[in-house]
Every structure is written in structure tokens, then in C-alpha cells.
Amino acid sequence: MLGLLETQEVAARERVEDLREAAARAAAALEAAAIELDRRVIAREEVVEALAVSAAETTGVIEAEAEPVPVPAPLPGTTVPSWQEGLPATVLAPDYQRILGMLVDRPGQEPMRAKEIAVVLGLEPTPAKVEGVRSKARRLAERGWLLQEASGMFSAARRSVAHPRGSGSADNR
């Protein structure tokens, strides 16, 4: 009887190890796929932005000092416009609004790393998620919505940013 139980235990142990190995392989494949997806989203955003800049340059678009044009609702994956006085945060896609709003609304407003931002936003601190947040925060900084320090940390810009959830100001320091 004990021999039979030991044989069944060994078989169960081997099955558990096989399933653990399969789960580890599946987790690694999922992580690789998530990284590839993030890279493709970023690449598409960059191409759309480059095409928009190229089209503006080739058609000789000149800013008119006429009546302001209503800003359409943002779509996921759209480009980030440069910050301008009076431009509300609602022109940003939802993911960008979340990053900006979190940094604007934080007490103390100390700069944060992308990993910290991801955790505060409720994302898993996996490399793929952190890189996605870092890319979006960097894009916001390039367009004047955020400040990026040499250390790679991000904080709210020192100027006023109208944000739908916040106090409407991001006077940093």
C-alpha cells in the first residue's frame, strides 16, 4: 500500500513540476508579447507624429490668429500636443491624462521615477508596463506638460495646467 502511495506521490510531484515549467514558459512568452506590443504602439505613435510634422512642413501650415478651433476628444494612441497656455489636459489621451493628473495632484510634488508612477497608477511594475509609463511621461515632458530631470525622474510642470480632476494648478516649487 505504501509503495503504491509513494508511486502516486512521485507521479503527482512530476506533474506539478511539469505544470510549473509550462506556467513559467507561458509567463515568459506573455511578458515578451507585452513588450512587443508596447514597442509597436510606441512606434506607431512616433510614425503618426512624424507624418503629421512632415505634412505640416510640406503644406506650409501657418498658425492663424483667428478664433480658436475646438479641440476634438482625444483617441487612444493619438499624439501629444505641445503645452500651450489655456490648453486643458483633456486634449490628452486617457493614459496621458492619468499620468499628468497623478503628478499634478500629488501632495509635496516630489519627482517620481517611472516605476513609482506605474505603481501609483495601479499597474504591475513589470518592465513592459514601466517602459510604457516612461515613454508616455517622456513624451509629456518633451511637449512641456511635465518636467524630466537629468536623473530620469518626472514632476509636474511649474506652470498652470488645467486638469479635470485636480485643483487646476501645478505650481511646482
N, C-alpha and C positions, 0 to 999 in steps of 0.2 A: 504494500500500500504506500509506504513512504517513498519507495523508488518511483512509483507512478506519479506521486505528487511532485517529486523533485524534477522529473522529466517535464511535467506540465509547467512547472515554475521556470525552468530553463527556456522552454519554448515561449512562454509569455514574456520573459525578460528580453529574449532576442527580438520578439515582435515590437516591444516598446522601443528598443534601441533603433530598429529599422524605421519606425514611425518618427522618432526624434530626428534621425538623419534626414528623412524626407521633409519634415517640417522645416529644418534648418536650410535645406536646399530651396524650398519654396519661399522662405523669408528672404533669402539672398536674391532670388530671382525677382521677387516683388520689389525689393529695395533698388535693384538695378533698373527695373522698369520705371519706377517712380522718378529716379534720377534722369533717365532718358526723357520722360515726359516733361519734367521741369526744363530741361535743356531745350527741347523742341518748342515749348511755349515761349521761352525767352528769345530763342532765335526768330520765331515768327514775329514777336513784338518788335524786335530790332529791325527786321526787314520792313515791316509796315511803317515804322518810324522813318527809316532811310528813304523809302519810296515817297513818303509824304514830304520830306525835306527836299528831295530831288524834284518832285513835281512843283513844289512852291518856287524853287530856284529857276526851273526852266520856263515856267509860265510868267515869271516876273510879278508874283503876287505882291501887292503893296497894301500895307495896312491903311484902311480908310479911317478917317477921323469922324466918321458919321455915327449914327445911332448904334449902340451896342447890339450885337447879334445874340439872340438867345442861345444858350449852350445846351445841346441835346443831352439827354440822360446818358451816363457812361455805360458802356458794354464791357463785359469781362474780356480781358485781353486787349483792350484799347490802349493807345499810348497815353503817356502822362504829359499834360500841357505844362508849360513853364508857369511858375507862380507869377501872378500879377496882382496889384492892389485891387481889392474888391472881388477877386475870383474865389468863389466858395469851394470848399473841399468836396462838395457834391459833384463836381465835374470829374472827379477821380473814380476809377472803378472801385467796387466794394472792398477788395483786398487792400488796395492802397489807402482807402478811407479808414479802414480798421487800424493799419499801422500808424497813420498820421494821428488819428484820434487818440490812440493809446498813448503816444508820446506827448501830445498836447495836453491831455487830461491828467497826466501823472503828477502827483504832488512831489515837489522838490526838483523835478525835471532834470535829474542827473542823466548823462548819456548812457545808452544801453548798447550792448552787443546784439547782433542778430539772433543768437541763440536765446538770449534773455527775452527778446521781443517775441520770438516764436512761442516760448513757454507761457508768457503772459497772455498771448492770443489763444492759448489752449491747444497749440499744435504739438505734436510729438517732436522732441528735439533730435530727430534723425538728420543726417547730413543733407538729404534731399529737401526736407522742409526748411531747414536753416538756410540753405543756399537760396531757396525761393524767396524767403523773407529778406535775406541780404541783398538779393538782386532788386527787389522792389524798393527797399529802403535806399539803396544806392541810386536808383532811378529818381526817387523823390528828392534826394539830395542834389543830384545833377540838375534838376529842374527848379531848385530853390525852395521846395516845400519843407525840407529837413536840412539839418547841418550834419556833415560827416566829418569826424575828427580824423587826424592822421592815424590814430590807433585803430580806426575802423569802427568806432562807436558812433551811434546816431542820437541826435536830440532834436527837439522841436526848434524851428527857426525862431530867430529873435523878433520877427515881425508879427503882425496880427494875421491870424489865419481863421477865417470863419468856418467853424466845424459844427455840423448839425447836432452832435451830442455834447459838445464841450461848452466852455464858457465863452468861446468866440475869440479868445486871445491866446497867443503863445509867446508871451514876452519872456524869453529865456535869458536869464542873468541881467 
